[in-house]
């Protein structure tokens, strides 16, 4: 096995982990705060997710000998970041995370349940995801209005680097944001003891409102927006993993992370493309090492998650949200394109998108559920 390791697989795995972490950790932190976590719980959740997805990637790569990259649920975190405050606090959110993980496991083990998830109309699922992402994607422009001397350089960096290599656009924006924040705000507030992550155990509470308002949207977003896409990327590179088993394993590792504040881990798309591409190794049978290296690197990043939280704590929230929003531009454009591609379903998709993006909350249940419900009524009316 060690003979399959090469400099190419090592480089690809390290790059995949760097891109995966640097381009989306701000979204995850925003999501954990949105779910009611305090700074210590957010650091614990970020660490738990990074370690869980690292261990999952290592396990799946060794088990299947395929370059299966694993990531946290970025759109799921965006959903948490833009949802209305959760009644009952972070413990209720963690209870919803636990049930989400169990549903992901069931989706892999029980085929009818998995098919039911796949049966959600693509225009509605895409419109729902677009509605979730829109509020965060507006944050870069809000940052420019509030802190023009900080927001503009970040956006310009993203725009310039994306013309050269889109893969590094968001990490470059993160780097510029870090430099600007360091030069503008008081770094002495950061304590050295807070730089290393410590696990914080959160006792879950379970409520019906959280199951409807958090579990169901998070489950659908993670499965439709991440897991199914991850399988498609692997298939595109010639790998044929057992999709059901992959879903169940990611669900199990999600479950392991939940007591410490993790919301969900899933199969990755962009980082899988890095690990499975020709640059990882000329021999497809040896590219699995890139996923192993990525997993190890994620674990190392996770252990230092406290540093990310400490740095974010001294930054204006809108500035961190702006960086998170830049990372979601591609996902938003792709979701809108998919949602509106069918003329017959455009009205239902538009209603789903608008209701979800509105953030309306009724009976303690957020806009994602009502968006899917409203769009679903129109969709099935048109397809009777």
C-alpha positions in Angstrom: 0.0 0.0 0.0 2.8 2.5 0.9 4.4 1.8 -2.5 1.3 3.5 -4.1 2.1 6.8 -2.3 3.8 9.4 -4.6 4.6 13.0 -4.6 1.7 13.6 -7.0 -0.9 12.0 -4.7 0.6 13.8 -1.7 0.4 17.2 -3.4 -3.1 16.6 -4.7 -4.3 15.5 -1.3 -2.8 18.5 0.5 -4.2 20.9 -2.1 -7.7 19.4 -1.8 -7.7 19.8 2.0 -6.4 23.3 1.8 -8.9 24.4 -0.7 -11.7 22.5 1.1 -11.0 24.1 4.5 -9.9 27.6 3.5 -12.7 28.2 1.1 -15.6 27.2 3.4 -14.6 27.2 7.1 -16.1 30.7 7.5 -19.4 29.3 6.2 -19.3 26.5 8.8 -18.5 28.9 11.6 -21.4 31.2 10.5 -23.7 28.2 10.5 -22.7 27.0 14.0 -23.2 30.5 15.4 -26.5 30.7 13.6 -27.6 27.4 15.2 -26.9 29.0 18.6 -23.4 27.9 19.4 -21.1 30.0 21.5 -17.4 30.4 20.6 -16.2 27.3 22.5 -19.0 25.2 21.0 -18.3 26.6 17.5 -14.6 25.7 17.8 -15.6 22.2 19.0 -18.0 21.8 16.1 -15.5 22.9 13.5 -12.9 20.5 15.0 -15.4 17.6 15.2 -16.4 18.1 11.5 -12.8 18.4 10.3 -11.6 15.3 12.2 -14.7 13.3 11.3 -14.4 14.0 7.6 -10.7 13.3 7.7 -11.2 10.0 9.4 -14.1 9.1 7.0 -12.0 10.0 3.9 -9.1 7.8 5.2 -11.4 4.9 6.0 -13.3 5.0 2.7 -10.1 5.4 0.6 -8.4 2.4 2.3 -11.6 0.3 2.2 -12.4 1.0 -1.5 -9.0 1.9 -2.9 -10.8 4.9 -4.5 -10.0 8.7 -4.1 -13.2 9.4 -2.2 -13.0 12.9 -0.7 -15.2 13.8 2.2 -16.3 17.3 3.3 -18.6 19.0 5.7 -22.0 20.0 4.4 -21.3 23.5 3.2 -24.8 24.3 1.9 -26.1 22.8 5.1 -24.0 25.3 7.1 -25.3 28.1 4.8 -28.8 27.0 5.7 -28.1 27.1 9.4 -26.4 30.6 9.0 -29.4 32.1 7.3 -32.2 30.4 9.3 -34.2 32.1 12.0 -32.9 31.7 15.6 -33.7 28.3 17.0 -35.9 28.1 20.0 -34.2 26.0 22.7 -30.6 27.0 21.6 -27.7 24.9 20.4 -28.8 21.7 22.2 -31.9 21.6 20.1 -29.9 22.1 17.0 -27.6 19.2 18.0 -30.6 17.0 18.5 -31.7 17.9 14.9 -28.1 17.1 13.7 -28.3 13.6 15.3 -31.6 12.8 13.5 -30.1 14.1 10.3 -27.2 11.7 10.6 -29.5 8.8 11.3 -31.6 9.6 8.2 -28.5 9.7 6.0 -27.5 6.3 7.4 -31.0 5.0 6.6 -30.9 6.5 3.1 -27.9 4.3 2.4 -29.2 1.1 4.1 -32.9 1.2 3.0 -33.2 1.5 -0.7 -36.9 2.7 -0.8 -35.9 5.6 1.5 -32.9 6.5 -0.7 -35.2 6.4 -3.8 -37.7 8.7 -2.1 -34.9 11.3 -1.5 -33.9 11.0 -5.2 -37.5 11.5 -6.2 -37.6 15.1 -5.0 -38.0 17.2 -8.2 -34.7 18.6 -9.2 -36.1 22.1 -9.9 -37.5 22.3 -6.4 -34.4 21.0 -4.7 -32.2 23.4 -6.7 -34.5 26.3 -6.0 -34.5 25.5 -2.3 -30.7 25.4 -2.2 -30.5 28.7 -4.1 -32.9 30.3 -1.6 -30.7 29.1 1.2 -27.6 30.5 -0.4 -28.9 33.9 -1.5 -28.8 35.7 1.8 -25.1 34.8 2.4 -24.2 35.7 -1.2 -25.5 39.2 -0.6 -23.1 39.7 2.4 -20.1 40.8 0.3 -22.0 43.8 -0.9 -23.2 44.6 2.6 -19.6 44.5 3.7 -18.6 47.0 1.1 -21.4 49.3 2.3 -20.3 49.1 5.9 -16.5 48.7 5.6 -15.6 49.8 2.0 -11.8 49.9 2.8 -12.0 46.2 3.8 -14.8 44.8 1.7 -13.6 46.1 -1.7 -10.1 44.7 -1.5 -11.5 41.3 -0.6 -14.0 41.2 -3.5 -11.4 42.6 -5.9 -8.9 39.9 -4.9 -11.6 37.2 -5.5 -12.4 38.7 -8.9 -8.8 38.9 -10.1 -7.7 35.5 -8.8 -10.8 33.8 -10.2 -9.8 35.0 -13.7 -6.5 33.2 -13.2 -7.5 30.1 -11.3 -11.0 29.8 -9.8 -9.8 27.1 -7.4 -7.7 29.6 -5.4 -10.1 32.6 -5.6 -11.7 32.1 -2.2 -8.5 31.1 -0.4 -6.8 34.2 -1.7 -9.8 36.3 -0.5 -9.5 34.7 2.9 -5.8 35.5 3.0 -6.4 39.2 2.1 -9.2 39.4 4.7 -6.8 37.9 7.3 -4.1 40.5 6.5 -6.6 43.4 6.5 -8.2 42.3 9.8 -4.8 41.8 11.4 -3.8 45.3 10.4 -7.0 47.0 11.4 -8.3 45.3 14.6 -6.8 44.6 18.0 -5.0 41.2 17.8 -4.1 41.4 21.5 -7.6 40.2 22.4 -6.7 36.7 21.1 -5.4 34.5 23.9 -2.7 31.9 23.0 -4.6 29.3 25.1 -7.6 29.6 22.8 -5.7 28.7 19.6 -6.1 24.9 20.2 -9.4 23.3 19.9 -11.0 21.5 22.9 -14.0 19.2 22.4 -17.2 20.5 24.1 -19.8 17.8 24.7 -23.4 19.1 23.9 -26.4 17.1 25.3 -28.9 17.0 22.5 -32.6 18.0 22.9 -35.2 16.8 20.5 -38.3 18.8 19.4 -40.8 18.3 16.6 -40.2 21.9 15.4 -36.5 21.3 15.1 -37.1 18.0 13.1 -39.3 19.8 10.6 -37.4 23.1 10.6 -33.8 21.8 10.7 -33.5 18.1 10.2 -35.5 17.7 7.0 -34.0 20.7 5.2 -30.5 19.8 6.3 -31.0 16.2 5.3 -32.3 17.1 1.8 -29.7 19.7 1.2 -26.9 17.3 2.2 -28.1 14.4 0.2 -29.3 16.2 -2.9 -26.7 19.0 -2.9 -23.6 17.0 -1.8 -23.8 13.2 -1.5 -25.5 12.5 -4.8 -23.2 15.1 -6.6 -20.2 13.4 -5.0 -21.2 10.0 -6.5 -21.7 11.7 -9.9 -18.2 13.2 -9.8 -16.6 9.8 -8.9 -18.5 8.1 -11.7 -17.3 10.8 -14.1 -13.7 9.8 -13.3 -14.5 6.1 -13.9 -15.0 5.0 -10.3 -18.1 3.0 -9.3 -18.5 3.0 -5.5 -21.5 1.5 -3.8 -23.6 4.7 -3.4 -25.7 3.3 -0.6 -22.7 2.2 1.4 -21.0 5.6 0.9 -24.1 7.4 2.2 -24.3 5.2 5.3 -20.6 5.7 6.1 -20.8 9.4 5.8 -24.0 9.3 8.0 -22.1 7.3 10.6 -19.2 9.7 10.7 -21.7 12.6 10.9 -23.3 10.9 13.9 -19.9 10.6 15.6 -19.4 14.4 15.2 -22.8 15.5 16.4 -22.2 15.3 20.2 -19.4 17.8 19.8 -21.5 20.2 17.6 -20.9 18.9 14.1 -23.9 19.2 11.7 -23.1 16.8 8.9 -20.3 15.4 6.7 -20.8 14.1 3.2 -19.1 13.1 -0.1 -17.3 16.0 -1.7 -17.5 17.2 -5.3 -14.7 19.8 -5.9 -12.1 18.2 -3.7 -13.0 14.8 -5.1 -12.3 16.1 -8.6 -8.8 17.2 -7.3 -8.1 13.8 -5.7 -9.4 11.8 -8.7 -7.9 13.8 -11.5 -4.9 13.0 -13.7 -2.7 15.3 -11.7 -3.1 13.1 -8.6 -1.5 10.1 -10.3 -1.2 8.7 -13.8 -2.5 5.4 -12.5 -6.2 5.7 -11.4 -5.7 2.7 -9.1 -3.2 4.6 -7.0 -5.1 7.9 -6.7 -6.8 6.8 -3.5 -3.7 8.0 -1.6 -4.6 11.6 -2.4 -7.9 11.1 -0.4 -5.9 9.6 2.5 -3.5 12.6 2.5 -6.4 15.0 2.4 -8.0 13.2 5.3 -4.8 13.5 7.4 -4.5 17.2 6.5 -8.1 17.8 7.5 -7.5 16.3 10.9 -4.5 18.6 11.5 -6.6 21.6 10.4 -9.3 20.5 12.8 -7.0 20.4 15.8 -6.2 24.0 15.2 -9.8 25.1 14.7 -9.6 27.2 17.8 -7.3 29.6 16.0 -9.9 30.2 13.3 -12.6 30.9 15.9 -10.3 33.2 17.9 -9.4 35.2 14.8 -13.1 35.4 13.7 -14.0 36.6 17.1 -12.2 39.9 16.6 -13.6 40.5 13.1 -16.8 42.3 12.1 -19.4 39.5 11.5 -20.4 41.0 8.2 -16.8 40.7 7.0 -16.6 37.0 7.8 -20.0 36.5 6.2 -18.7 38.3 3.1 -15.9 35.8 2.7 -18.4 33.0 3.2 -20.7 34.5 0.6 -17.9 34.7 -2.0 -17.4 30.9 -1.6 -21.0 30.3 -2.5 -21.3 32.3 -5.7 -20.6 29.2 -7.9 -23.1 27.1 -6.0 -25.8 29.8 -6.2 -25.4 30.3 -10.0 -25.5 26.5 -10.6 -28.5 26.1 -8.4 -30.4 28.9 -10.1 -29.5 27.5 -13.6 -30.8 24.1 -12.6 -33.9 25.4 -10.9 -35.0 27.5 -13.9 -33.9 25.2 -16.8 -37.4 23.7 -17.2 -40.0 26.2 -18.4 -42.8 23.9 -17.2 -41.5 23.9 -13.7 -40.2 27.5 -13.5 -43.1 28.9 -11.6 -42.9 26.2 -8.9 -39.2 26.7 -8.7 -39.5 30.5 -8.4 -42.0 30.2 -5.6 -39.8 27.7 -3.8 -36.8 30.0 -4.2 -38.6 33.2 -3.0 -40.3 31.7 0.0 -37.0 30.0 1.1 -35.0 33.2 0.6 -37.5 35.3 2.5 -36.6 33.5 5.7 -40.2 33.5 6.8 -40.9 31.5 10.0 -44.3 30.2 10.9 -45.2 27.9 13.8 -41.5 27.8 14.7 -40.6 26.3 11.3 -38.3 28.1 9.0 -38.6 29.1 5.4 -36.9 26.1 3.8 -39.8 23.8 4.7 -42.5 26.3 3.6 -40.6 27.0 0.4 -40.6 23.3 -0.5 -44.2 23.0 0.5 -45.4 26.0 -1.5 -43.3 25.0 -4.5 -44.4 21.4 -4.2 -48.1 22.3 -4.3 -47.6 24.2 -7.6 -45.3 21.5 -9.0 -47.8 18.7 -8.5 -50.7 20.9 -9.6 -48.9 21.3 -12.9 -48.1 17.6 -13.2 -51.5 16.1 -12.4 
